């Protein structure tokens, strides 16, 4: 199957409240021979204040954010939806893409009313992440790569350090296309030097494969960065799945404690066990390419503990309940902001059909359609899009309401816990960056002038 290597440069780090500014991707065959490449950019969304740190790091100049020759974010989302469809099926691959780039894309599709927000997972598409593959290499075959270290002697796993250390030349760090090329370079090295390990890792992109490994209740190794340290492997076996989310699996650390000792434990003792170190129970998402590997070796004691857990279904249920009580999920009440409601249920069939029509309609027709959506999220997001890109269609009262909403958003108090960039946050960030003297002063002046002119405090 083809690989679609991709990377984003964004306005900031919050998937819900920032958005992509650049999407670069290279489509390759299974041997990483290039088939096609794209490098797409868009304008800043009208309600977003870009992070000064993000602009300084990526080198995006403020004037590029409002370049009239670039598409709007809505048009950008449409173009990426079409691209994913045209390149499908493929293995959508990046560096830290599962936890960041994928979330950014999903929010962009959601907020711009694309009919399908999970396009990189449907129509034969799967996902993979070279960063977690690198973690597995570090743990299983550290001899395969050279590992850059910082001044404290700690290994650094950042792409802009790792790729050049391993022979990638001319890396334009913090440019999406340069990061894509660096990611392909690392993938090729792993494939050439450890083809068997590569195939084991790649198989985890299929959640049915992951589940099949777990459902045997046999010991397997889970590789990750636990507690922020270097990647390591822990021996685990399945405890069970979350009742409300079958993609969430709970794994028992076979070296943390003996499950047989917990069979007669009280509820209070089970709760205490959840807080013990090392933690006996861990949670993974089987649809997010967890790094599960067949064990290199398994001790008799580990096998005995796995068997004891497999033969104690009541204990497993109690452990999962204790885990849920120790680490409660977010409240069941709907989040305050529509951006945070992305997972509050699937759209109905009528809305799905309307979304397809919405994408092909002109703005007057889109405005008419907004009120017909059954899902309140779509009505709210659709109203925003009309205000963003067809303000001439608004009534005077709707125009005033939109201006007030944007002004309040930009001027939200720094004492309020908001995830988006506000004027206060942006000004504070610029002060700190100037004091640190680590960035180009001319660039900081450009950013400051842009925010002062393009995002006036009055809205």
N, C-alpha and C positions, 0 to 999 in steps of 0.2 A: 504493500500500500504506500501511497505517496505521503510525504511529510509536508506540513505547512508550518514552517518556522516563522514566528512572529514576535514583535515587541512593540510596546507603546511608550510614548512620552506623554505625560499628562500635566494637568494644571495643579496637581497636588497628590496626596496619598490616600484620600478618602474615596473609595469606590462610589459611595452614595452621593457625595456632594462635590466631587471633582469630575473631570471628564478627559478623554484622550484628546491630544492636540496633533499627534502623529501616529500613524499605523504603518509599520514597515513589515514586509513578509516576503519570504522566498519559498516557493513551492519546489520540492525536490522529489526524485523517485526514491525507492527504498535504499539505494546506494548513495544517496545525497548528491546526485547529479542534478544541477539546477534546471528547472523547467520554465519558471517564470518568476519575476520579482515585481513588487509594487512598493511605492513609497508615497503615502497619502497624508495630507495635512488638512486641517480645518480651522475655521475661525473660533474665537472664544464665544461660548454661550452668553447671551445677554445678561444673565443673572449671576454669573460666577466671577468672583475675584480670584485671580490666579495666585498661587503661593509664590512669594518672592524667592524663596529657597529653590523651588522647582524651576523657575525661570533661570536663575543664576546657574544652577547645576547643569541644566540641559542646553543652555546657551540660546534659548528661544528669545529673540528680541521682541520687545513689546509691540513694535509696529506690525510684526507678523501676526499678532493675535487678531488684528482687525483688517487684515489684507482683503480687500473686496474681491480679489481674484480667487480666493479660497472658498470652498463650500462652507455652508453653515453646518453646525453640528448635526442638525436633522438630516441634511443631504449626505453628510459623512456617514451617518448610521445607515442610511439607505444603501450607499455604495458598498459598505462593508458586508451588509446582509447579502447583497448580490454576489460579492466576491466569494464569500464562504460557500454559497450555493454552487457557484461555478467551479470551485476547487474541490468540492465534495465528490467522493468520500476521501478524507485525509486524516492524518494524525496531527492534531493541532498542538504544536510544541513550542515551548519558550523556556526562559530561565526565570524561575519563580513565577511562572505564568498561572499555575493553578490557584495560588492564593492571592495574586494581584491582578495580572492582566486580564484573566478570565472574568474576575469580578467586575473590573472596570467595563469590559465589553458588555457584560450582562446588564449592568445598570444603564449603560448608554442605550442599548436596545429597548429596555423597559421604559425609560423616560422619554424616548422618542417614538413610542407606540409601534415598534416593530412587531409583527404578528408572532414571531417566535424568538424568545430571548435566550434559548438554549441551543442555538444553531450549531455550535461546535461540538455538540453531543448527539445530535440527531442526524438522520439521513446517512448513516454509515460512518459518521465522524466519531473519533475518539480523541482523548487528550493525553498528553505526556509532559513531563517537566524534567528538564536536564539538571536543574539544581538538585533535586532529590536523588536523581541518578548519580550525581557527583558524590553526594553523601554516602550512597551505598558503595561506590568505588573506594572512597576513603576508608570505609570500615572493612570491606572485604578484600580489596586489592590496592592498598596504598602505594604499591610500587608502580602502578600504571601511569600516574600523573605526578608532576612536580607541584608542591604545595606552598604557595606564598605565605610568608609569616610577617607579622607586624613587629614593631619595636619591642613588644613585650614577649615575643616568641609564640604568639597564638597564630594558628593557621587561619587564613582569611579565605572565605569562600565566595567573595564578590567576583562577578564576571569580569570586571575591568582589571582585576589582579590575576585571576586564574588563567584566563585565556592567553595573555602575553607571556606568562610564566611557562606556558606549555606550547610556545612556538607560534602563536598567532600574531602576525605583524600588522602594524598600521591600524590598531583598534581605535576607532573613534568612539571613545566611551561616552555614554549618555546621549548618543544618537541612536535612534531605533534601528536603523539599517545596519549600523556598525555592530550593535549588540546581536542582531540576528546572525550576522556572519560569524561572530565569535561563538555563538551558541552552536551553530552547525560544526564549527571546528572541533569543539569539545565532544559533540556527539560522534563525530567520525573517529576521534582518537579512542573513545571507549569501545566503539564497535570493532575497530581493527585490532585492538589489543586484548579485548576480553569478549569475544562474540557470544559465548555462552551466558555470561553474566548479563550482557546487553539484552539478550532474548528473555531472560528471567525477569528483568526489570520491565521490559516493554510489555510483557504479558499482563502486568498489573493495571494497564489502562482499561482492561475489560473487567467490570465489576463482577461479572458472573464467575470469572476465573478467580478473583480474590475471594469471593464467597465460597467457592468450591474448596479452596485451600482451608478456609476457616471451619467449614462445616464438618470436616473430618475430626475435629476436636483433637488434633495432633499438634505437637509443638512446632511452631514456625518462628522465624526471626523477624522482628520488626525493627527497621533501621530509621533513625531520626535523630533530631537534636533535642534531647530531653533536658529541660532546665537551662537551656541556653549554652551548654557546653559543646564540645566537638561531637560530630556524629558517632553514634554507637548503636549496637544491636542488643535488643533484649529478647529473651526467649518467652514467647507468649502462647496461649491457646485461647480459643473462643470461649467467652462466657455467655454471650447472647446478643440480641439486637434490641435497640430502643423500641418501645411499643408504638410510638408515634412517628418513627422515622426508621424504616428498614434499611436505609443506607448507613445508619450509625451502628457500628459494631463495638461491643465492649470486650476487651482482651485482658486476660489475667496474666500477670507477670509471674512466671513459674519460679523465678529466683527470689521474689520478694517475700513470699511466705508459703506455707503448706496449706492448701485449701482444706485438707482433711481436718485441720485444727479449727476451722471456722464452722463446721457443720452443726455443732451444738452451741455455737456462740449466740449470745443474746443480741437483740437489735442494737442495743447501745454499744456492744463490743464490735459489731459489724460497722457501725458508724465510725467508731474510733479507728478501725482498720483502714477505712478510706482515707484517713489523714496521715497514715503512717508513711515513713520514708524508708525505702523506695515505695512509691505508690503501687498497690497491688493490682489496681484496675485502671486501664487506659481506654480512651475512646478514639476510634478512627472513622473516617468516612470512606466507605468502600468504593464510592464513585469518584474519589479524588486522588486516584493513583497512589495508594499507600505503598511504601517500599517493603513488601513482604518477600522473604526469601526462604527457600528450603534450608534447614539448619545445616551448618558445616559439620557439627557433632551434636549429639543429644545424650545426656547422661541418663542413667537408670532412674535417678531421683526425679529428673524433669519429666520423664515418661510416666512415672508413678503419679506425680502430681496432676499431670494432664488427665490421666485416667480417672483419678479421684474426682476431679471437677466434672468430667463428662458424665460420670455416674451419679451426680448429685444435682439434678435439675432444680430442686427446691432451693438449694443453696445458691445456684446461679441466679435465680429470680430474685432472691433476697439481696444478693450482692448488687445487682443492677438497681434495685429499688434504693439501696443505701447510697449508691453512687449518685443517683438522681437527687436524693435528698441533700447530699453533701455539696453537690455542685448544681444547684437549681438552674433551670433554663430561664430565659427572660420571661417576663410576665406574659400571660396569654392575651392581655389587652393590646389592642392595635397601637403601634408606635404613633407618635404625634405627627411625624413628617411623612409625606407620601413616599419619599425616596426609600424610607426604611420599611415600607410595606410590600416590598417586592415579592416576598414569599407568603403573603397572606392569601393563599389560594390561587387556583388556576382560573383563567377566563372561561366563560361559557362559550358554547359554540356560536351563538349569535354575535357575541363580541369579537370572536376570532375572525368571523367573516367580515365584520365591519372594519376591523383593523386592516385587512387586505385592501378593502376599498379606500380606506383613509389614506394609505400610502400612495395610491395612484391618482387621488383627487386633487383639485386645485384648492387654494386656501378658503375661498368662500364656501365650497362644498364641505371642506373639513370642519369649518366653524359650525355648519348646520349639523354635522354628524356627532359633534362632541356631546350634545345633550341626549343622543340616542343610546349611548353606551350604558349597559346595565351595571357595569362595575364602576364604583365611585372613584377608584384610582384612575381609571382611564378618563373619566370626565374631568378630573382635576388636572391630570397631566396634559390632556388635549387642550384644555383652556389655556394652560401656560404656553403651549406651542403656538397657538393663535396669537397670544399677546407678544411672544418673542418675535415671530416672523411675519405676522400680518397685522400690526397694530392699527392700521388704517380701518380695519373691520370692526374695531371695538367701539362701543358706545362711550360717551364721555364719562359716565359713571364707572364702567368697566376699566377704562384707561386710568382713571384716578385710583381705582382699587389696585390695579397692577403696579402702578408707580409706588404706591404706599407699601405694598407687600415687598417689593424689591428694596426700597429704602430701609424698611425695618430689618430685612435680612442682612443687608450690608452693615447696618449700624447696631447689630445685636451687641449687647454688653459683653465685655470680655469676662465679666463675672459669671455669665451664663455658660453652661456647658453645651456648646454647639460645636458640631463637627466641621462645619464649613468655614472657609476663610472669610473673616470680617475685615472692615477697614481698620479696626483697632488692632487685630492680630497682624495684619499686613504691615502697619506702621511700626509695631513693636519688633517684628521680624527684621525690617530694614534697619532699625536702630542697632539691633544686636549684630547684624551682618556687617555693618559699618564699623562697629567697635572691634569686631574680630579681625578685620582687615585681611580676610581670606579670599574675598571676591573682588573682581574688577570694579573699581569705584565708578567708572563711567557707566557700566552696566547697571549698577545700583541706582545711579541718578536717573537713568532711563526708566527703570521700573517705578521709581518713586514718582516721576513726572507723569507716567502713564496712569498710575492709580489715582493721582490727584486730578487729572483731567478727564479720564474716561470713566471714573467711578466717583463722581462728586458726592459729597456727604448728603446733599439734599435729595439725591435720587434722580 
